[in-house]
């Protein structure tokens, strides 16, 4: 960045001990001097790996917090801590510590940082100025929290500066191989992803219902058929899970920003 403008990173992590070191090495090329990380009580040594990384790399100040939270609320907490130390003209963005970023991604962020204005926000990492970041809070969601927040920004009148790039990225794997060295959770099925957190069948079912409920809350599908129809697997057991998730989402509250379009369509400006 410049003497008058710096980049601050924030992140959440859970059981990413195998990737945090390489991930931080990759984002260090962005030139950020600070990163605020919320660890969701990892059990695989992630927290310890982060402490070691901070001791070895004095150019990057790592602020670690241990909080049990969803991914969305963890980002909220990390961002709030970062904003306490940011100036209004500083830029902030989130990174995923299970992802190793390639040079094209780093170059794209640098390009966007140079052209970004105060009334704009990026889908990539939700890169934006500190004064913009304060306008839309991360919600307590484990899925689609990014679409919910970027929809909120649009509803508030902010412009998505990388809209066309975001549309390209919606075509699965079109940019993944170019931007990311590892696949991370990109393209990972909901079933495989949630099974990483527990092997207990009852807990898995509960996690799956909550995960899908958060997806509906974050994306605001207009009907159950739209919600259920996005997944290829169809059988009575899955149907019950989706019904339970849809009802739970209604009870908790759905973040809807357009009466006709779901939140992803609202951001992209097209009905899929």
Protein Blocks (a to p, Z undefined) as FASTA:
>chain_A
ZZkbccddddddehillmmmmmmmmmmmnopabdcdddehiaehmmmmmmmmmmmmmmbc
cddddddddfklmmmmmmmmmmmmpcfkbccddddfkbccdfklmmmmmmmmmmpcfkbc
cfehpiacfklmmmpccdddfehklmmmmmmmmmnopacfklmmmmmmmpghklmmmmpm
bgkjnoiafklmmmmmpcbfklmmmmmmmmmmmmmmmnopabfklmmmmpmbdcfklmmm
mmmmmmmmmmnopadfbfkbcfklmmnopaZZ
